[in-house]
Amino acid sequence: MRSPQRRYIDEFLPHVAAERRDLADQLETLDDAAWATPSLCGAWTAHDVLAHLTFSVEETTLPLLVEVVRARGDMNAVFDREARERAAALSPAALLERLRATADDPHRLGLSGPTDPLDDVLVHGQDIARPLGLVRPMPVERVLLVIDACWGSPVWGTKKRFAGVRAVATDADWARGEGPEVRGPIGELLLVATGRAAGLEALSGPGAAEIARRTAPSPQRS
């Protein structure tokens, strides 16, 4: 049986690397005003989100746990501080260079699952792009690799948000749950599953209003 890390390298890392490089290419012409624009990700700017993404290949388990203990268990607070400190220390150009240079790096946080780095770059790419009016496709085959793990994760509160509702993708053979249907592109369902209200506009069906009511306008940062 393959280890989680071997599975990550074999199944997910090629997609992660491609997303990282494509995101860096898309963002390299942004000006200072764009980098200062609030993202979909809580109070972070586009610059802050990029800084967070570059931690993916550097964060190690023990130091992170120590910081989480110091923050009284609030991992989001730790990620917030780290992202803001790195954004203050490094320019967007330096961070984009780092994102490209480490695109194929197989390191991932020991506490994370094999799908986490891919959903991280997929969702955070939208966090940056959408407020800037940039179109960033979410390839269906890549979303399918991660959406079930996000659906079952306690981090996002997805089960509670979609309780009593059947989510149905309109562009893939994917559906979860029972109850009134909420339908939409699978990438938009992933955004809502991870707490991004921006995905709500593309959803329809008798369950859509309830999902909108349950989705806060400011998502978690991680």
C-alpha positions in Angstrom: 0.0 0.0 0.0 1.3 3.4 -0.9 2.0 5.9 1.8 0.0 9.2 1.8 3.1 11.0 0.7 3.7 8.6 -2.2 0.1 9.0 -3.2 0.5 12.8 -3.1 3.6 12.7 -5.3 2.0 10.3 -7.8 -1.5 11.6 -8.1 -1.6 15.2 -7.0 1.8 16.9 -7.3 1.7 17.2 -11.1 -1.6 19.0 -10.8 -0.4 21.2 -7.9 2.8 22.1 -9.8 0.8 23.1 -12.9 -1.7 25.2 -10.9 1.2 27.0 -9.1 3.0 27.8 -12.3 -0.2 28.9 -14.1 -1.2 31.1 -11.1 2.2 32.8 -11.1 2.0 33.5 -14.8 -1.5 35.0 -14.5 -0.5 37.3 -11.6 2.9 38.5 -12.8 1.5 41.7 -14.4 -0.5 42.9 -11.4 0.3 46.4 -10.2 0.6 47.6 -6.6 -3.1 48.6 -6.4 -4.1 45.1 -7.5 -1.9 43.4 -4.9 -3.4 45.6 -2.2 -7.0 44.6 -3.2 -8.9 42.7 -0.6 -9.3 39.0 -1.5 -12.2 36.6 -1.0 -10.2 35.2 2.0 -11.2 37.2 5.1 -9.2 40.3 5.6 -6.3 39.2 3.5 -5.1 41.2 0.5 -4.1 39.5 -2.8 -0.5 39.9 -1.6 -1.3 38.2 1.7 -2.9 35.2 0.0 0.1 34.8 -2.3 2.4 34.9 0.8 0.3 32.2 2.4 0.6 30.0 -0.7 4.4 30.1 -0.6 4.4 28.5 2.9 3.1 25.2 1.5 6.5 23.8 0.9 8.2 25.3 4.0 5.8 24.8 6.9 6.9 21.9 9.2 4.7 20.1 11.7 6.4 20.6 15.0 7.1 24.4 14.8 3.5 24.9 13.6 2.1 23.0 16.5 4.1 25.1 18.9 2.7 28.2 17.3 -0.8 26.9 17.5 -0.4 26.1 21.2 0.8 29.6 21.8 -2.2 30.9 19.9 -4.5 28.8 22.2 -5.4 26.4 19.4 -6.3 29.0 16.8 -4.5 27.8 13.6 -6.2 30.5 11.5 -4.5 33.1 13.8 -1.2 31.5 13.2 -1.7 31.4 9.4 -2.9 35.0 9.5 0.2 36.2 11.3 2.6 34.2 9.1 1.0 35.4 5.9 1.0 39.1 6.9 4.6 38.9 8.1 5.8 37.3 4.9 3.9 39.8 2.8 5.5 42.6 4.7 8.9 41.1 4.2 8.7 40.0 0.5 7.4 41.8 -2.6 4.9 40.1 -4.8 7.6 39.6 -7.5 9.8 37.7 -4.9 6.8 35.6 -3.8 5.9 34.7 -7.4 9.5 33.7 -8.0 9.3 31.5 -5.0 6.0 30.0 -6.1 7.5 29.0 -9.4 10.8 27.8 -8.0 9.0 25.4 -5.6 6.1 24.4 -7.8 7.3 20.7 -8.0 8.5 20.5 -4.4 6.9 17.4 -2.9 7.0 18.8 0.7 3.7 19.1 2.4 2.7 19.7 6.0 2.6 16.3 7.9 -0.8 17.1 9.3 -2.3 17.6 5.9 -3.9 15.1 3.6 -2.7 14.3 0.1 -5.4 16.5 -1.5 -4.8 19.6 0.7 -2.0 21.3 -1.4 -4.2 21.0 -4.5 -7.4 22.4 -3.0 -5.2 25.1 -1.4 -3.9 26.5 -4.7 -7.3 25.9 -6.5 -9.3 27.9 -3.9 -6.7 30.5 -3.1 -6.2 31.2 -6.8 -9.9 32.2 -6.9 -9.5 34.2 -3.7 -7.0 36.4 -5.5 -8.5 36.4 -9.0 -12.2 37.1 -8.6 -12.0 40.4 -6.7 -9.7 41.6 -9.5 -12.1 40.6 -12.2 -9.7 37.9 -13.5 -11.1 34.7 -15.0 -9.3 31.7 -13.6 -10.7 28.3 -14.8 -11.1 25.5 -12.2 -10.4 22.3 -14.3 -13.2 19.8 -13.5 -10.8 16.9 -13.3 -8.7 18.7 -10.6 -11.8 19.7 -8.6 -13.0 16.1 -8.6 -9.7 15.1 -7.1 -10.2 17.3 -4.0 -13.9 18.0 -3.5 -14.8 14.8 -1.5 -12.0 15.4 1.0 -13.2 19.0 1.4 -16.7 17.8 1.8 -15.8 15.5 4.7 -13.3 17.8 6.4 -14.3 19.4 9.7 -12.2 22.5 8.9 -14.8 24.1 6.5 -18.0 23.2 8.2 -19.2 21.8 4.9 -21.4 19.0 6.3 -23.3 21.5 8.4 -23.6 24.0 5.6 -25.0 21.3 3.2 -27.0 19.3 5.8 -30.4 18.3 4.4 -29.5 19.4 0.9 -28.4 17.5 -2.2 -25.5 19.1 -4.0 -25.4 18.3 -7.8 -22.6 19.3 -10.2 -23.9 20.4 -13.6 -20.6 19.8 -15.3 -19.5 16.5 -13.8 -20.9 13.2 -12.7 -20.9 14.2 -9.0 -23.6 14.6 -6.3 -23.7 14.3 -2.6 -26.4 14.5 0.1 -30.1 14.1 0.2 -32.9 16.7 0.2 -33.7 19.8 -2.0 -31.2 20.1 -4.8 -28.7 22.8 -5.2 -27.0 22.7 -8.6 -24.0 24.4 -10.1 -20.5 23.9 -11.7 -18.4 21.7 -9.5 -15.8 24.5 -9.0 -18.4 26.8 -7.6 -19.6 24.0 -5.3 -16.0 23.7 -4.1 -15.9 27.4 -3.3 -19.1 27.3 -1.3 -17.9 24.1 0.4 -14.9 26.0 1.6 -16.9 29.0 2.8 -16.6 31.3 -0.2 -19.8 33.2 -0.8 -18.6 34.2 -4.2 -19.6 30.7 -5.5 -23.3 31.2 -4.6 -24.2 33.3 -7.7 -23.7 30.2 -9.9 -25.9 27.9 -7.8 -29.6 27.3 -8.4 -32.3 24.9 -7.3 -34.7 24.7 -4.4 -31.8 24.3 -1.9 -29.8 27.3 -3.1 -31.5 29.9 -0.8 -30.8 27.8 2.3 -27.1 27.3 1.4 -26.8 31.1 0.8 -28.3 31.7 4.3 -25.8 29.4 5.9 -22.7 30.8 4.1 -21.0 33.7 5.9 -19.7 36.5 3.7 -16.2 36.2 5.2 -14.6 32.7 5.0 -11.9 31.2 7.1 -8.4 32.2 5.9 -6.8 28.8 5.6 
